[in-house]
């Protein structure tokens, strides 16, 4: 799951998520840095799912372009970027690929 939050501090988010969602698969992006929406937090589960270390993910786009591959829908990725730019809710499923290139399958995406 991918989420972006506009007003919480990074420390607030980190504290809350470590307690409750440490093995859920999600990233949090900074909605105040438009067009990039950099990742400011990612869960342990997301790191495990994707094969990336947390340090490798920080400051990459929360649209997770780095997880896209040949079976990832161009139409849906454009809709994800549009939803981020318009700051509106968007839900879909998207095919992602691990760091090594192996397909992860259909994954829920929530903005």
C-alpha positions as CSV (number, residue, x, y, z in Angstrom):
1,X,0.0,0.0,0.0
2,X,1.3,3.4,-0.8
3,X,0.1,6.5,1.1
4,X,1.1,10.1,1.3
5,X,0.4,12.4,4.3
6,X,0.7,16.2,4.1
7,X,0.8,17.4,7.7
8,X,2.3,14.9,10.1
9,X,5.9,15.1,11.1
10,X,8.3,12.4,10.1
11,X,8.9,11.5,13.8
12,X,5.1,11.2,14.4
13,X,4.7,9.0,11.4
14,X,7.7,6.8,12.3
15,X,6.5,6.3,15.9
16,X,3.0,5.4,15.0
17,X,3.8,3.1,12.1
18,X,6.5,1.2,14.0
19,X,4.1,0.3,16.7
20,X,1.1,-0.7,14.6
21,X,2.2,-1.5,11.0
22,X,5.8,-2.7,11.1
23,X,5.0,-5.6,8.8
24,X,2.4,-4.0,6.5
25,X,3.7,-3.0,3.1
26,X,3.6,0.7,2.6
27,X,5.6,3.9,2.1
28,X,4.8,7.5,3.2
29,X,5.6,10.3,0.9
30,X,6.1,14.0,1.5
31,X,3.2,15.7,-0.4
32,X,4.8,19.1,0.0
33,X,7.5,18.3,-2.5
34,X,5.4,18.3,-5.7
35,X,6.3,16.1,-8.7
36,X,8.7,13.9,-6.7
37,X,6.7,13.3,-3.5
38,X,9.8,11.7,-1.9
39,X,9.5,8.7,0.4
40,X,10.0,9.8,4.0
41,X,9.2,6.4,5.6
42,X,8.8,2.8,4.4
43,X,7.7,-0.1,6.5
44,X,9.8,-3.2,7.2
45,X,7.2,-5.2,5.3
46,X,7.7,-3.0,2.2
47,X,11.4,-3.5,2.3
48,X,11.0,-7.2,2.7
49,X,8.5,-7.4,-0.2
50,X,10.6,-5.3,-2.6
51,X,14.1,-6.4,-1.7
52,X,15.3,-2.8,-1.1
53,X,16.9,-1.6,2.1
54,X,15.2,1.3,3.7
55,X,18.2,3.6,3.0
56,X,17.9,2.8,-0.8
57,X,14.2,3.9,-0.8
58,X,14.5,7.2,1.1
59,X,13.9,10.2,-1.1
60,X,12.8,8.1,-4.1
61,X,9.3,9.0,-5.5
62,X,6.4,7.5,-3.5
63,X,4.9,6.6,-6.9
64,X,7.5,3.8,-6.8
65,X,8.6,4.1,-10.4
66,X,11.6,2.0,-9.4
67,X,9.2,-1.0,-9.0
68,X,7.7,-0.7,-12.5
69,X,8.4,-3.2,-15.2
70,X,7.2,-4.7,-18.4
71,X,3.8,-5.9,-17.1
72,X,3.2,-2.6,-15.1
73,X,0.3,-0.7,-16.7
74,X,1.3,2.6,-18.2
75,X,-2.2,3.9,-17.9
76,X,-2.4,3.1,-14.2
77,X,1.0,4.6,-13.5
78,X,-0.1,7.9,-15.2
79,X,-3.2,7.8,-13.1
80,X,-1.1,7.4,-10.0
81,X,1.0,10.4,-10.9
82,X,-2.1,12.4,-11.7
83,X,-3.7,11.6,-8.3
84,X,-0.5,12.7,-6.5
85,X,-0.4,15.9,-8.5
86,X,-4.1,16.6,-7.9
87,X,-3.9,15.5,-4.2
88,X,-6.9,13.2,-4.6
89,X,-7.6,9.7,-3.4
90,X,-6.9,6.9,-5.9
91,X,-7.1,3.1,-5.5
92,X,-6.0,0.4,-7.9
93,X,-3.8,-2.7,-8.2
94,X,-0.5,-2.6,-9.9
95,X,2.1,-5.2,-10.9
96,X,5.4,-4.4,-9.2
97,X,8.9,-5.9,-9.6
98,X,11.5,-6.6,-6.8
99,X,14.9,-5.1,-6.8
100,X,16.3,-8.2,-8.7
101,X,13.6,-7.9,-11.4
102,X,11.3,-10.7,-10.2
103,X,7.6,-9.9,-10.5
104,X,5.8,-9.4,-7.2
105,X,2.3,-9.6,-8.6
106,X,-0.8,-7.4,-8.3
107,X,-0.4,-5.1,-5.3
108,X,-3.0,-2.7,-3.9
109,X,-2.1,1.0,-4.3
110,X,-3.9,3.6,-2.2
111,X,-3.2,7.3,-2.4
